[in-house]
Amino acid sequence: MSSGDTLEFDQIYQENKGAMYDGRLRISKQGIVFKNNKTGKVDNLAGTDLNLTHWFRVARGYELKVGLKSGAVFKYDGFKESDFDKLSDFINKNYKMRLEEKELSVKGWNWGTAKFKGPLLSFDIDNMSAFEIPLGNVSHCATSKNEVALEFHQNDDADVSLMEMRFYVPPNQDNPDVDPVQAFHDNVMDKADIIQATGDAICIFKELQCLTPRGRYDVRIYPTFLHLHGKTFDYKLPYTTVLRLFLLPHKDQRQMFFVVSLDPPIKQGQTRYHFLILQFSKEEDMTLELSLSEEDCADKFDGKLQKEMSGPVYEIVSRVMKSMVNRKITVPGGFKGNSGTSAISCSHKAGAGFLYPLERGFIYVHKPPIHLRFDEISCVNFARGVASNRTFDFEIETKSGGTYTFSSIEKEEYGKLFDFTTNKKLRVKNRGKNLLNQLKDSVNYEEDMMGSDDDAQHDAYMERVKAEAAEGISDEDESSDDEEEDADFNPDGSGSDLAEEYDSNASISSSSGDEEDEDKKERRKKKLEKAKSKPAKRRRTSDGGRKRKKRQKKDPNAPKKAMTAFMLWLNATRSDLRKENPDASIGEIGKIAGEKWREMDPGDKEEWEEKAKEDKERYKAAMEEYQARKAEESSGGEESDQSEKKSKKTKSSRPKPSPTKSPSKAGSGANYKSKEYITSDSDSDDSDSDSDSEKEKKEKKKGKKAKKKSEDEEEEPIASTPPESEESASGGEEE
């Protein structure tokens, strides 16, 4: 993008310790500004400080190299060949400089000349640069007889890291008194990012409480770095690694958090600490004396620091850090939660902490600390709490695809947080508004372009929260009425309801008891009227869910239903819609498609309506064929079912053997058995082993059954007697 006064380029890359970070580059009359998309760090190069501009052909297209008068060098990759003319004219017109085209040596030789050009080590072959090493990436430099070994800082974001590089330095034949190896080493050490704790510290803060990394540390302030000295670990943090400073009040209003954002982070084994968090008490004061003269304080820090300072500890620490790092301190803006503070109590994963809405982002303290800028947020979402109905979840989705969920936020915070996101014009995912208007109204924080938004729009979630709160109040009123009735219930008292309704001495109750009963009856009537006025609750299943009708199983052989004109058009254009809206979900794509279909001209819709008619005719013909085939299959199945039923009827018409009859009264004695009881040898053996008492019980039971059966037979005449019963009867007569 370009205009008369500025040039803007997207997807421009900057190298940092072996990793390439994308960002946006803006060139204006005032200077050059590059913003890192990952860290949000901004390089602001004033136009009056520019010293040189070079143009190279590199692996990622073309590179712009910018040098400052102070000797600092900045490189930006990712330009196109066509961008050269625009850049050259703009730089020549506004900076009165020439954009020079340079070529790199691609011979591949490993011998050449090492030249130190400010913060860069350039390896030249035939007066053409083969590669350049930023000396700020060097972490260690060692020498041997004719060699110099360089070790480099590692970056976790880099896919491949350069660990070490060795240079062979031949002896100097012309001047044997000068050691070329030592001269090479001294030039590297002069610009290398190697921390050497030489000299005295400017000031020392004793036993400061640190949340990450956890413990108590002595904080020593040096001119170029910060030294944390603990009982177990020591950390040295160069001021160049500090991105931002935050000063945040605790929710209890008695403590303060001082947060230092770091890139690259503190490394301890495999653990990375991207934030240094110090915790202070507001009531703790101190007096500090700097190991600097008054002149040094005035010259180096422009009067921001005094030799002697006194006040709360958090104020002095933040003041010293701000002066040493030369960065602003971010504090919460105008947001105030339900508690009247800037902090919102919540949880992230398993840890509890505080969420602070800031003017340009959100920060969560403390485990793990999270900082999300508005320019990297895609949308936010308000979701119902899982554990309790009195809380909700606040979800933040980033443009890189990550999702951060802050849960267990009290419902009272919803209104303030929703108003904050609305005022900042962040896109709310589950908002009662069509998606196209939301995308138009949301602010693009990358371009700092302000948009309009409608504050007085319908919010379904807010209404649902209010309804649930009102319902909870009514339930509490009913429960209080129930508690009053339970208190009146006293079965032992003479004037109770139970005594009057069920006891024999109901007439003994006094007149005062009658008055109480009338009051209770009135209460009951009111309660019944309330219950009738309430809508009937839906019946739920035992597992808590609503009863649902069972769905009929879909026949896989049935023809596919006809598609509408809209669905045919959507299937053809879905891929294009996804490319236009890469961050939209499936549901949002459907909403966007519906908006476009409604706005489409009738003439454009005719093509898809014709296709829909053809598909409908296809479905109609296929359905007729399917139903005819299904009818044939069902007729064949009915014939087989009828034949099975007939075979079952013939089997059931055959006489079944009757169950054993009850024993007759003829005969006596414990060992006597009638004929029907002697069915097999095993049965007779078992009966011999039974005791006399068990036999008597069995005979009594069977006698009762036989008597009952005989009465039934007298009432209903039997058409035929089974052969077995006749035999048993004749056997009894013979005996």
Secondary structure, 3 states (H helix, E strand, C coil): CECCCEEEEEEEEEEECCEEEEEEEEEECCEEEEEECCCCCEEEEEHHHEEEEEEEEECCEEEEEEEECCCCEEEEEEECCCHHHHHHHHHHHHCCCCCEECCCCCCCCCCCEEEEECCEEEEEECCEEEEEEEHHHEEEEEECCCEEEEEECCCCCCCCCCCEEEEECCCCCCCCCCCHHHHHHHHHHHHCCCCCCCCCCCEEEEEEEEEECCEEEEEEECCCEEEEECCCCEEEEEHHHEEEEEEEECCCCCEEEEEEEEEEEEEECCEEEEEEEEEEECCCEEEEECCCCHHHHHHHHCCCCCCEEEEEHHHHHHHHHHHHHCCCEECCCCCCCCCCCCCEEEEECCEEEEEEECCCEEEEECCCCEEEEHHHEEEEEEEECCCCCCEEEEEEEECCCCEEEEEEEEHHHHHHHHHHHHHCCCCECCCCCCHHHHHHHCCECCCCECCCCCCCCCCHHHHHHHHHHHHHHHHHHHHHHHHHHHHHCCCCCCCCHHHHHHCCCHHHCCHHHHHHHHHHHHHHHHHHHHHHHCCCCCCECCCCCECCCCCCCCCCCCCCCCCCHHHHHHHHHHHHHHHHCCCCCHHHHHHHHHHHHHHCCHHHHHHHHHHHHHHHHHHHHHHHHHHHHHHHHHHHHHHHHHHHHHHHHHHHHCCCCCCCCCCCCCCCCCCCCCHHHCCCHHHHHHHHHCCHHHHHHHHHHHHHHHHHHHHHHHHCCCCCCCHHHHHHHHHHHHC
